[in-house]
Amino acid sequence: MAKQSVIARSKKKPKFSTREVRRCFRCGRKHGYMRDFDLCRICFREMANRGEIPGVKRSSW
């Protein structure tokens, strides 16, 4: 879980557009971020396994 100050800093408009940091809206993690879902890989997996993300299901073959 990211500190509140780090999350607040990432929400501010950066001086340059390339400095924008996208973070998971649940935990604030910046690495392993998926833009399509606005989640990090860990939160995505937890929510997908519980069936909380519509249209996502586990693959099996």
PDB file of N, CA, C, O and CB in Angstrom:
ATOM      1  N   MET A   1       0.841  -1.178   0.000  1.00  0.00           N
ATOM      2  CA  MET A   1       0.000   0.000   0.000  1.00  0.00           C
ATOM      3  C   MET A   1       0.886   1.242   0.000  1.00  0.00           C
ATOM      4  O   MET A   1       1.777   1.385   0.838  1.00  0.00           O
ATOM      5  CB  MET A   1      -0.957  -0.002   1.217  1.00  0.00           C
ATOM      6  N   ALA A   2       0.634   2.124  -0.936  1.00  0.00           N
ATOM      7  CA  ALA A   2       1.402   3.355  -1.033  1.00  0.00           C
ATOM      8  C   ALA A   2       0.957   4.346   0.041  1.00  0.00           C
ATOM      9  O   ALA A   2      -0.194   4.334   0.478  1.00  0.00           O
ATOM     10  CB  ALA A   2       1.254   3.975  -2.432  1.00  0.00           C
ATOM     11  N   LYS A   3       1.895   5.206   0.458  1.00  0.00           N
ATOM     12  CA  LYS A   3       1.580   6.226   1.452  1.00  0.00           C
ATOM     13  C   LYS A   3       0.597   7.235   0.860  1.00  0.00           C
ATOM     14  O   LYS A   3       0.568   7.452  -0.351  1.00  0.00           O
ATOM     15  CB  LYS A   3       2.868   6.938   1.937  1.00  0.00           C
ATOM     16  N   GLN A   4      -0.193   7.839   1.718  1.00  0.00           N
ATOM     17  CA  GLN A   4      -1.184   8.823   1.284  1.00  0.00           C
ATOM     18  C   GLN A   4      -0.524  10.018   0.603  1.00  0.00           C
ATOM     19  O   GLN A   4      -1.075  10.571  -0.349  1.00  0.00           O
ATOM     20  CB  GLN A   4      -2.015   9.295   2.473  1.00  0.00           C
ATOM     21  N   SER A   5       0.657  10.421   1.087  1.00  0.00           N
ATOM     22  CA  SER A   5       1.338  11.572   0.492  1.00  0.00           C
ATOM     23  C   SER A   5       1.808  11.268  -0.931  1.00  0.00           C
ATOM     24  O   SER A   5       1.787  12.148  -1.792  1.00  0.00           O
ATOM     25  CB  SER A   5       2.533  11.989   1.360  1.00  0.00           C
ATOM     26  N   VAL A   6       2.228  10.032  -1.182  1.00  0.00           N
ATOM     27  CA  VAL A   6       2.681   9.641  -2.512  1.00  0.00           C
ATOM     28  C   VAL A   6       1.503   9.589  -3.479  1.00  0.00           C
ATOM     29  O   VAL A   6       1.619  10.000  -4.633  1.00  0.00           O
ATOM     30  CB  VAL A   6       3.395   8.280  -2.463  1.00  0.00           C
ATOM     31  N   ILE A   7       0.376   9.084  -3.003  1.00  0.00           N
ATOM     32  CA  ILE A   7      -0.828   9.019  -3.836  1.00  0.00           C
ATOM     33  C   ILE A   7      -1.315  10.427  -4.165  1.00  0.00           C
ATOM     34  O   ILE A   7      -1.707  10.702  -5.299  1.00  0.00           O
ATOM     35  CB  ILE A   7      -1.944   8.215  -3.126  1.00  0.00           C
ATOM     36  N   ALA A   8      -1.292  11.311  -3.184  1.00  0.00           N
ATOM     37  CA  ALA A   8      -1.723  12.699  -3.399  1.00  0.00           C
ATOM     38  C   ALA A   8      -0.809  13.405  -4.389  1.00  0.00           C
ATOM     39  O   ALA A   8      -1.277  14.169  -5.233  1.00  0.00           O
ATOM     40  CB  ALA A   8      -1.749  13.469  -2.067  1.00  0.00           C
ATOM     41  N   ARG A   9       0.493  13.153  -4.292  1.00  0.00           N
ATOM     42  CA  ARG A   9       1.450  13.767  -5.207  1.00  0.00           C
ATOM     43  C   ARG A   9       1.226  13.297  -6.645  1.00  0.00           C
ATOM     44  O   ARG A   9       1.385  14.080  -7.581  1.00  0.00           O
ATOM     45  CB  ARG A   9       2.879  13.450  -4.768  1.00  0.00           C
ATOM     46  N   SER A  10       0.862  12.033  -6.826  1.00  0.00           N
ATOM     47  CA  SER A  10       0.655  11.507  -8.171  1.00  0.00           C
ATOM     48  C   SER A  10      -0.626  12.046  -8.809  1.00  0.00           C
ATOM     49  O   SER A  10      -0.759  12.027 -10.033  1.00  0.00           O
ATOM     50  CB  SER A  10       0.613   9.991  -8.132  1.00  0.00           C
ATOM     51  N   LYS A  11      -1.570  12.526  -7.992  1.00  0.00           N
ATOM     52  CA  LYS A  11      -2.821  13.064  -8.526  1.00  0.00           C
ATOM     53  C   LYS A  11      -2.676  14.498  -9.033  1.00  0.00           C
ATOM     54  O   LYS A  11      -3.505  14.972  -9.810  1.00  0.00           O
ATOM     55  CB  LYS A  11      -3.897  13.009  -7.466  1.00  0.00           C
ATOM     56  N   LYS A  12      -1.626  15.184  -8.593  1.00  0.00           N
ATOM     57  CA  LYS A  12      -1.396  16.559  -9.051  1.00  0.00           C
ATOM     58  C   LYS A  12      -0.996  16.567 -10.520  1.00  0.00           C
ATOM     59  O   LYS A  12      -0.408  15.606 -11.017  1.00  0.00           O
ATOM     60  CB  LYS A  12      -0.306  17.244  -8.197  1.00  0.00           C
ATOM     61  N   LYS A  13      -1.316  17.650 -11.209  1.00  0.00           N
ATOM     62  CA  LYS A  13      -0.938  17.773 -12.616  1.00  0.00           C
ATOM     63  C   LYS A  13       0.571  17.981 -12.701  1.00  0.00           C
ATOM     64  O   LYS A  13       1.103  18.905 -12.086  1.00  0.00           O
ATOM     65  CB  LYS A  13      -1.704  18.949 -13.307  1.00  0.00           C
ATOM     66  N   PRO A  14       1.269  17.125 -13.463  1.00  0.00           N
ATOM     67  CA  PRO A  14       2.724  17.258 -13.538  1.00  0.00           C
ATOM     68  C   PRO A  14       3.150  18.429 -14.415  1.00  0.00           C
ATOM     69  O   PRO A  14       2.378  18.928 -15.235  1.00  0.00           O
ATOM     70  CB  PRO A  14       3.337  15.975 -14.066  1.00  0.00           C
ATOM     71  N   LYS A  15       4.388  18.852 -14.225  1.00  0.00           N
ATOM     72  CA  LYS A  15       4.940  19.952 -15.016  1.00  0.00           C
ATOM     73  C   LYS A  15       5.023  19.552 -16.489  1.00  0.00           C
ATOM     74  O   LYS A  15       4.757  20.365 -17.375  1.00  0.00           O
ATOM     75  CB  LYS A  15       6.337  20.356 -14.486  1.00  0.00           C
ATOM     76  N   PHE A  16       5.391  18.309 -16.742  1.00  0.00           N
ATOM     77  CA  PHE A  16       5.479  17.778 -18.103  1.00  0.00           C
ATOM     78  C   PHE A  16       4.610  16.529 -18.187  1.00  0.00           C
ATOM     79  O   PHE A  16       4.514  15.769 -17.223  1.00  0.00           O
ATOM     80  CB  PHE A  16       6.963  17.458 -18.498  1.00  0.00           C
ATOM     81  N   SER A  17       3.973  16.316 -19.344  1.00  0.00           N
ATOM     82  CA  SER A  17       3.024  15.202 -19.469  1.00  0.00           C
ATOM     83  C   SER A  17       3.694  13.839 -19.337  1.00  0.00           C
ATOM     84  O   SER A  17       3.031  12.873 -18.957  1.00  0.00           O
ATOM     85  CB  SER A  17       2.309  15.282 -20.800  1.00  0.00           C
ATOM     86  N   THR A  18       4.982  13.732 -19.637  1.00  0.00           N
ATOM     87  CA  THR A  18       5.662  12.441 -19.539  1.00  0.00           C
ATOM     88  C   THR A  18       5.946  12.035 -18.102  1.00  0.00           C
ATOM     89  O   THR A  18       6.308  10.888 -17.841  1.00  0.00           O
ATOM     90  CB  THR A  18       6.951  12.480 -20.313  1.00  0.00           C
ATOM     91  N   ARG A  19       5.786  12.959 -17.177  1.00  0.00           N
ATOM     92  CA  ARG A  19       6.023  12.652 -15.765  1.00  0.00           C
ATOM     93  C   ARG A  19       4.792  12.088 -15.061  1.00  0.00           C
ATOM     94  O   ARG A  19       4.840  11.784 -13.869  1.00  0.00           O
ATOM     95  CB  ARG A  19       6.484  13.892 -15.045  1.00  0.00           C
ATOM     96  N   GLU A  20       3.704  11.950 -15.788  1.00  0.00           N
ATOM     97  CA  GLU A  20       2.467  11.453 -15.192  1.00  0.00           C
ATOM     98  C   GLU A  20       2.668  10.018 -14.698  1.00  0.00           C
ATOM     99  O   GLU A  20       3.203   9.172 -15.415  1.00  0.00           O
ATOM    100  CB  GLU A  20       1.301  11.521 -16.212  1.00  0.00           C
ATOM    101  N   VAL A  21       2.235   9.760 -13.473  1.00  0.00           N
ATOM    102  CA  VAL A  21       2.353   8.435 -12.875  1.00  0.00           C
ATOM    103  C   VAL A  21       0.958   7.885 -12.673  1.00  0.00           C
ATOM    104  O   VAL A  21       0.145   8.470 -11.957  1.00  0.00           O
ATOM    105  CB  VAL A  21       3.139   8.480 -11.530  1.00  0.00           C
ATOM    106  N   ARG A  22       0.688   6.770 -13.300  1.00  0.00           N
ATOM    107  CA  ARG A  22      -0.616   6.124 -13.131  1.00  0.00           C
ATOM    108  C   ARG A  22      -0.509   5.110 -12.003  1.00  0.00           C
ATOM    109  O   ARG A  22       0.449   4.340 -11.927  1.00  0.00           O
ATOM    110  CB  ARG A  22      -1.090   5.436 -14.456  1.00  0.00           C
ATOM    111  N   ARG A  23      -1.509   5.125 -11.127  1.00  0.00           N
ATOM    112  CA  ARG A  23      -1.490   4.242  -9.971  1.00  0.00           C
ATOM    113  C   ARG A  23      -2.812   3.485  -9.861  1.00  0.00           C
ATOM    114  O   ARG A  23      -3.859   3.944 -10.319  1.00  0.00           O
ATOM    115  CB  ARG A  23      -1.219   5.042  -8.685  1.00  0.00           C
ATOM    116  N   CYS A  24      -2.727   2.329  -9.248  1.00  0.00           N
ATOM    117  CA  CYS A  24      -3.912   1.509  -8.966  1.00  0.00           C
ATOM    118  C   CYS A  24      -4.829   2.300  -8.038  1.00  0.00           C
ATOM    119  O   CYS A  24      -4.367   2.889  -7.061  1.00  0.00           O
ATOM    120  CB  CYS A  24      -3.517   0.124  -8.324  1.00  0.00           C
ATOM    121  N   PHE A  25      -6.118   2.315  -8.340  1.00  0.00           N
ATOM    122  CA  PHE A  25      -7.029   3.107  -7.499  1.00  0.00           C
ATOM    123  C   PHE A  25      -7.320   2.429  -6.175  1.00  0.00           C
ATOM    124  O   PHE A  25      -7.780   3.088  -5.242  1.00  0.00           O
ATOM    125  CB  PHE A  25      -8.332   3.364  -8.231  1.00  0.00           C
ATOM    126  N   ARG A  26      -7.064   1.120  -6.060  1.00  0.00           N
ATOM    127  CA  ARG A  26      -7.319   0.424  -4.793  1.00  0.00           C
ATOM    128  C   ARG A  26      -6.155   0.536  -3.820  1.00  0.00           C
ATOM    129  O   ARG A  26      -6.352   0.876  -2.654  1.00  0.00           O
ATOM    130  CB  ARG A  26      -7.617  -1.036  -5.054  1.00  0.00           C
ATOM    131  N   CYS A  27      -4.934   0.250  -4.291  1.00  0.00           N
ATOM    132  CA  CYS A  27      -3.807   0.176  -3.356  1.00  0.00           C
ATOM    133  C   CYS A  27      -2.750   1.248  -3.602  1.00  0.00           C
ATOM    134  O   CYS A  27      -1.909   1.480  -2.733  1.00  0.00           O
ATOM    135  CB  CYS A  27      -3.165  -1.183  -3.441  1.00  0.00           C
ATOM    136  N   GLY A  28      -2.767   1.905  -4.759  1.00  0.00           N
ATOM    137  CA  GLY A  28      -1.804   2.956  -5.035  1.00  0.00           C
ATOM    138  C   GLY A  28      -0.510   2.473  -5.658  1.00  0.00           C
ATOM    139  O   GLY A  28       0.430   3.252  -5.810  1.00  0.00           O
ATOM    140  N   ARG A  29      -0.444   1.195  -6.023  1.00  0.00           N
ATOM    141  CA  ARG A  29       0.769   0.630  -6.622  1.00  0.00           C
ATOM    142  C   ARG A  29       0.971   1.206  -8.021  1.00  0.00           C
ATOM    143  O   ARG A  29       0.007   1.379  -8.767  1.00  0.00           O
ATOM    144  CB  ARG A  29       0.688  -0.922  -6.679  1.00  0.00           C
ATOM    145  N   LYS A  30       2.234   1.506  -8.383  1.00  0.00           N
ATOM    146  CA  LYS A  30       2.493   2.088  -9.701  1.00  0.00           C
ATOM    147  C   LYS A  30       3.083   1.088 -10.697  1.00  0.00           C
ATOM    148  O   LYS A  30       2.962   1.287 -11.906  1.00  0.00           O
ATOM    149  CB  LYS A  30       3.426   3.262  -9.561  1.00  0.00           C
ATOM    150  N   HIS A  31       3.712   0.031 -10.219  1.00  0.00           N
ATOM    151  CA  HIS A  31       4.270  -0.979 -11.122  1.00  0.00           C
ATOM    152  C   HIS A  31       3.230  -2.066 -11.378  1.00  0.00           C
ATOM    153  O   HIS A  31       2.419  -2.374 -10.505  1.00  0.00           O
ATOM    154  CB  HIS A  31       5.570  -1.595 -10.530  1.00  0.00           C
ATOM    155  N   GLY A  32       3.255  -2.640 -12.564  1.00  0.00           N
ATOM    156  CA  GLY A  32       2.296  -3.688 -12.904  1.00  0.00           C
ATOM    157  C   GLY A  32       0.901  -3.138 -13.095  1.00  0.00           C
ATOM    158  O   GLY A  32      -0.079  -3.813 -12.779  1.00  0.00           O
ATOM    159  N   TYR A  33       0.794  -1.922 -13.606  1.00  0.00           N
ATOM    160  CA  TYR A  33      -0.486  -1.221 -13.757  1.00  0.00           C
ATOM    161  C   TYR A  33      -1.112  -1.555 -15.105  1.00  0.00           C
ATOM    162  O   TYR A  33      -0.418  -1.572 -16.122  1.00  0.00           O
ATOM    163  CB  TYR A  33      -0.294   0.307 -13.619  1.00  0.00           C
ATOM    164  N   MET A  34      -2.411  -1.820 -15.122  1.00  0.00           N
ATOM    165  CA  MET A  34      -3.146  -2.069 -16.360  1.00  0.00           C
ATOM    166  C   MET A  34      -4.103  -0.917 -16.605  1.00  0.00           C
ATOM    167  O   MET A  34      -5.016  -0.675 -15.816  1.00  0.00           O
ATOM    168  CB  MET A  34      -3.914  -3.418 -16.299  1.00  0.00           C
ATOM    169  N   ARG A  35      -3.886  -0.207 -17.708  1.00  0.00           N
ATOM    170  CA  ARG A  35      -4.711   0.961 -18.010  1.00  0.00           C
ATOM    171  C   ARG A  35      -6.170   0.605 -18.250  1.00  0.00           C
ATOM    172  O   ARG A  35      -7.068   1.348 -17.853  1.00  0.00           O
ATOM    173  CB  ARG A  35      -4.165   1.677 -19.216  1.00  0.00           C
ATOM    174  N   ASP A  36      -6.411  -0.536 -18.903  1.00  0.00           N
ATOM    175  CA  ASP A  36      -7.787  -0.911 -19.239  1.00  0.00           C
ATOM    176  C   ASP A  36      -8.676  -1.024 -18.010  1.00  0.00           C
ATOM    177  O   ASP A  36      -9.870  -0.733 -18.078  1.00  0.00           O
ATOM    178  CB  ASP A  36      -7.798  -2.221 -19.990  1.00  0.00           C
ATOM    179  N   PHE A  37      -8.104  -1.442 -16.891  1.00  0.00           N
ATOM    180  CA  PHE A  37      -8.887  -1.682 -15.689  1.00  0.00           C
ATOM    181  C   PHE A  37      -8.571  -0.705 -14.565  1.00  0.00           C
ATOM    182  O   PHE A  37      -9.259  -0.709 -13.544  1.00  0.00           O
ATOM    183  CB  PHE A  37      -8.662  -3.081 -15.211  1.00  0.00           C
ATOM    184  N   ASP A  38      -7.556   0.127 -14.723  1.00  0.00           N
ATOM    185  CA  ASP A  38      -7.133   1.096 -13.707  1.00  0.00           C
ATOM    186  C   ASP A  38      -6.728   0.377 -12.411  1.00  0.00           C
ATOM    187  O   ASP A  38      -6.938   0.887 -11.311  1.00  0.00           O
ATOM    188  CB  ASP A  38      -8.270   2.115 -13.425  1.00  0.00           C
ATOM    189  N   LEU A  39      -6.135  -0.833 -12.571  1.00  0.00           N
ATOM    190  CA  LEU A  39      -5.735  -1.656 -11.441  1.00  0.00           C
ATOM    191  C   LEU A  39      -4.313  -2.162 -11.644  1.00  0.00           C
ATOM    192  O   LEU A  39      -3.825  -2.240 -12.771  1.00  0.00           O
ATOM    193  CB  LEU A  39      -6.707  -2.833 -11.253  1.00  0.00           C
ATOM    194  N   CYS A  40      -3.652  -2.508 -10.531  1.00  0.00           N
ATOM    195  CA  CYS A  40      -2.368  -3.193 -10.639  1.00  0.00           C
ATOM    196  C   CYS A  40      -2.647  -4.678 -10.845  1.00  0.00           C
ATOM    197  O   CYS A  40      -3.786  -5.122 -10.703  1.00  0.00           O
ATOM    198  CB  CYS A  40      -1.477  -2.951  -9.366  1.00  0.00           C
ATOM    199  N   ARG A  41      -1.623  -5.439 -11.175  1.00  0.00           N
ATOM    200  CA  ARG A  41      -1.802  -6.855 -11.490  1.00  0.00           C
ATOM    201  C   ARG A  41      -2.306  -7.653 -10.292  1.00  0.00           C
ATOM    202  O   ARG A  41      -3.054  -8.616 -10.462  1.00  0.00           O
ATOM    203  CB  ARG A  41      -0.495  -7.444 -11.982  1.00  0.00           C
ATOM    204  N   ILE A  42      -1.908  -7.265  -9.092  1.00  0.00           N
ATOM    205  CA  ILE A  42      -2.297  -8.002  -7.893  1.00  0.00           C
ATOM    206  C   ILE A  42      -3.786  -7.791  -7.594  1.00  0.00           C
ATOM    207  O   ILE A  42      -4.522  -8.748  -7.351  1.00  0.00           O
ATOM    208  CB  ILE A  42      -1.438  -7.562  -6.686  1.00  0.00           C
ATOM    209  N   CYS A  43      -4.213  -6.534  -7.614  1.00  0.00           N
ATOM    210  CA  CYS A  43      -5.626  -6.235  -7.365  1.00  0.00           C
ATOM    211  C   CYS A  43      -6.503  -6.791  -8.482  1.00  0.00           C
ATOM    212  O   CYS A  43      -7.617  -7.252  -8.232  1.00  0.00           O
ATOM    213  CB  CYS A  43      -5.841  -4.719  -7.229  1.00  0.00           C
ATOM    214  N   PHE A  44      -5.996  -6.745  -9.717  1.00  0.00           N
ATOM    215  CA  PHE A  44      -6.753  -7.300 -10.837  1.00  0.00           C
ATOM    216  C   PHE A  44      -7.012  -8.782 -10.623  1.00  0.00           C
ATOM    217  O   PHE A  44      -8.131  -9.255 -10.817  1.00  0.00           O
ATOM    218  CB  PHE A  44      -6.006  -7.078 -12.159  1.00  0.00           C
ATOM    219  N   ARG A  45      -5.984  -9.511 -10.224  1.00  0.00           N
ATOM    220  CA  ARG A  45      -6.125 -10.952 -10.028  1.00  0.00           C
ATOM    221  C   ARG A  45      -7.097 -11.266  -8.891  1.00  0.00           C
ATOM    222  O   ARG A  45      -7.932 -12.163  -9.015  1.00  0.00           O
ATOM    223  CB  ARG A  45      -4.761 -11.584  -9.741  1.00  0.00           C
ATOM    224  N   GLU A  46      -6.990 -10.535  -7.794  1.00  0.00           N
ATOM    225  CA  GLU A  46      -7.896 -10.754  -6.662  1.00  0.00           C
ATOM    226  C   GLU A  46      -9.350 -10.516  -7.068  1.00  0.00           C
ATOM    227  O   GLU A  46     -10.227 -11.323  -6.762  1.00  0.00           O
ATOM    228  CB  GLU A  46      -7.520  -9.834  -5.489  1.00  0.00           C
ATOM    229  N   MET A  47      -9.596  -9.409  -7.754  1.00  0.00           N
ATOM    230  CA  MET A  47     -10.965  -9.072  -8.139  1.00  0.00           C
ATOM    231  C   MET A  47     -11.502 -10.005  -9.220  1.00  0.00           C
ATOM    232  O   MET A  47     -12.683 -10.352  -9.211  1.00  0.00           O
ATOM    233  CB  MET A  47     -11.031  -7.634  -8.622  1.00  0.00           C
ATOM    234  N   ALA A  48     -10.636 -10.415 -10.156  1.00  0.00           N
ATOM    235  CA  ALA A  48     -11.068 -11.320 -11.220  1.00  0.00           C
ATOM    236  C   ALA A  48     -11.418 -12.691 -10.653  1.00  0.00           C
ATOM    237  O   ALA A  48     -12.391 -13.308 -11.088  1.00  0.00           O
ATOM    238  CB  ALA A  48      -9.974 -11.453 -12.291  1.00  0.00           C
ATOM    239  N   ASN A  49     -10.648 -13.171  -9.695  1.00  0.00           N
ATOM    240  CA  ASN A  49     -10.929 -14.472  -9.086  1.00  0.00           C
ATOM    241  C   ASN A  49     -12.239 -14.466  -8.299  1.00  0.00           C
ATOM    242  O   ASN A  49     -12.920 -15.487  -8.206  1.00  0.00           O
ATOM    243  CB  ASN A  49      -9.781 -14.877  -8.171  1.00  0.00           C
ATOM    244  N   ARG A  50     -12.581 -13.321  -7.740  1.00  0.00           N
ATOM    245  CA  ARG A  50     -13.843 -13.200  -7.006  1.00  0.00           C
ATOM    246  C   ARG A  50     -15.021 -12.878  -7.924  1.00  0.00           C
ATOM    247  O   ARG A  50     -16.170 -12.861  -7.481  1.00  0.00           O
ATOM    248  CB  ARG A  50     -13.720 -12.125  -5.938  1.00  0.00           C
ATOM    249  N   GLY A  51     -14.736 -12.621  -9.207  1.00  0.00           N
ATOM    250  CA  GLY A  51     -15.799 -12.330 -10.172  1.00  0.00           C
ATOM    251  C   GLY A  51     -16.331 -10.925 -10.082  1.00  0.00           C
ATOM    252  O   GLY A  51     -17.484 -10.677 -10.437  1.00  0.00           O
ATOM    253  N   GLU A  52     -15.507  -9.983  -9.608  1.00  0.00           N
ATOM    254  CA  GLU A  52     -15.956  -8.604  -9.433  1.00  0.00           C
ATOM    255  C   GLU A  52     -15.712  -7.735 -10.655  1.00  0.00           C
ATOM    256  O   GLU A  52     -16.174  -6.595 -10.701  1.00  0.00           O
ATOM    257  CB  GLU A  52     -15.272  -7.995  -8.249  1.00  0.00           C
ATOM    258  N   ILE A  53     -14.992  -8.254 -11.649  1.00  0.00           N
ATOM    259  CA  ILE A  53     -14.733  -7.498 -12.873  1.00  0.00           C
ATOM    260  C   ILE A  53     -15.591  -8.105 -13.977  1.00  0.00           C
ATOM    261  O   ILE A  53     -15.368  -9.256 -14.354  1.00  0.00           O
ATOM    262  CB  ILE A  53     -13.203  -7.518 -13.258  1.00  0.00           C
ATOM    263  N   PRO A  54     -16.569  -7.363 -14.507  1.00  0.00           N
ATOM    264  CA  PRO A  54     -17.438  -7.929 -15.529  1.00  0.00           C
ATOM    265  C   PRO A  54     -16.676  -8.196 -16.822  1.00  0.00           C
ATOM    266  O   PRO A  54     -15.840  -7.398 -17.244  1.00  0.00           O
ATOM    267  CB  PRO A  54     -18.612  -6.999 -15.796  1.00  0.00           C
ATOM    268  N   GLY A  55     -16.981  -9.333 -17.440  1.00  0.00           N
ATOM    269  CA  GLY A  55     -16.373  -9.696 -18.708  1.00  0.00           C
ATOM    270  C   GLY A  55     -15.045 -10.405 -18.594  1.00  0.00           C
ATOM    271  O   GLY A  55     -14.442 -10.738 -19.614  1.00  0.00           O
ATOM    272  N   VAL A  56     -14.569 -10.647 -17.380  1.00  0.00           N
ATOM    273  CA  VAL A  56     -13.285 -11.326 -17.176  1.00  0.00           C
ATOM    274  C   VAL A  56     -13.549 -12.658 -16.512  1.00  0.00           C
ATOM    275  O   VAL A  56     -14.241 -12.735 -15.497  1.00  0.00           O
ATOM    276  CB  VAL A  56     -12.309 -10.463 -16.318  1.00  0.00           C
ATOM    277  N   LYS A  57     -12.990 -13.712 -17.096  1.00  0.00           N
ATOM    278  CA  LYS A  57     -13.116 -15.018 -16.484  1.00  0.00           C
ATOM    279  C   LYS A  57     -11.789 -15.755 -16.609  1.00  0.00           C
ATOM    280  O   LYS A  57     -10.973 -15.430 -17.471  1.00  0.00           O
ATOM    281  CB  LYS A  57     -14.263 -15.825 -17.134  1.00  0.00           C
ATOM    282  N   ARG A  58     -11.580 -16.722 -15.771  1.00  0.00           N
ATOM    283  CA  ARG A  58     -10.343 -17.480 -15.774  1.00  0.00           C
ATOM    284  C   ARG A  58     -10.305 -18.375 -16.996  1.00  0.00           C
ATOM    285  O   ARG A  58     -11.322 -18.936 -17.404  1.00  0.00           O
ATOM    286  CB  ARG A  58     -10.198 -18.308 -14.487  1.00  0.00           C
ATOM    287  N   SER A  59      -9.129 -18.500 -17.569  1.00  0.00           N
ATOM    288  CA  SER A  59      -9.002 -19.368 -18.743  1.00  0.00           C
ATOM    289  C   SER A  59      -8.687 -20.791 -18.296  1.00  0.00           C
ATOM    290  O   SER A  59      -8.051 -21.001 -17.263  1.00  0.00           O
ATOM    291  CB  SER A  59      -7.900 -18.844 -19.705  1.00  0.00           C
ATOM    292  N   SER A  60      -9.133 -21.751 -19.073  1.00  0.00           N
ATOM    293  CA  SER A  60      -8.807 -23.146 -18.809  1.00  0.00           C
ATOM    294  C   SER A  60      -8.795 -23.884 -20.146  1.00  0.00           C
ATOM    295  O   SER A  60      -9.686 -23.720 -20.979  1.00  0.00           O
ATOM    296  CB  SER A  60      -9.829 -23.796 -17.806  1.00  0.00           C
ATOM    297  N   TRP A  61      -7.778 -24.684 -20.319  1.00  0.00           N
ATOM    298  CA  TRP A  61      -7.678 -25.464 -21.553  1.00  0.00           C
ATOM    299  C   TRP A  61      -7.043 -26.784 -21.316  1.00  0.00           C
ATOM    300  O   TRP A  61      -6.881 -27.568 -22.252  1.00  0.00           O
ATOM    301  CB  TRP A  61      -6.907 -24.723 -22.594  1.00  0.00           C
TER     302      TRP A  61
END
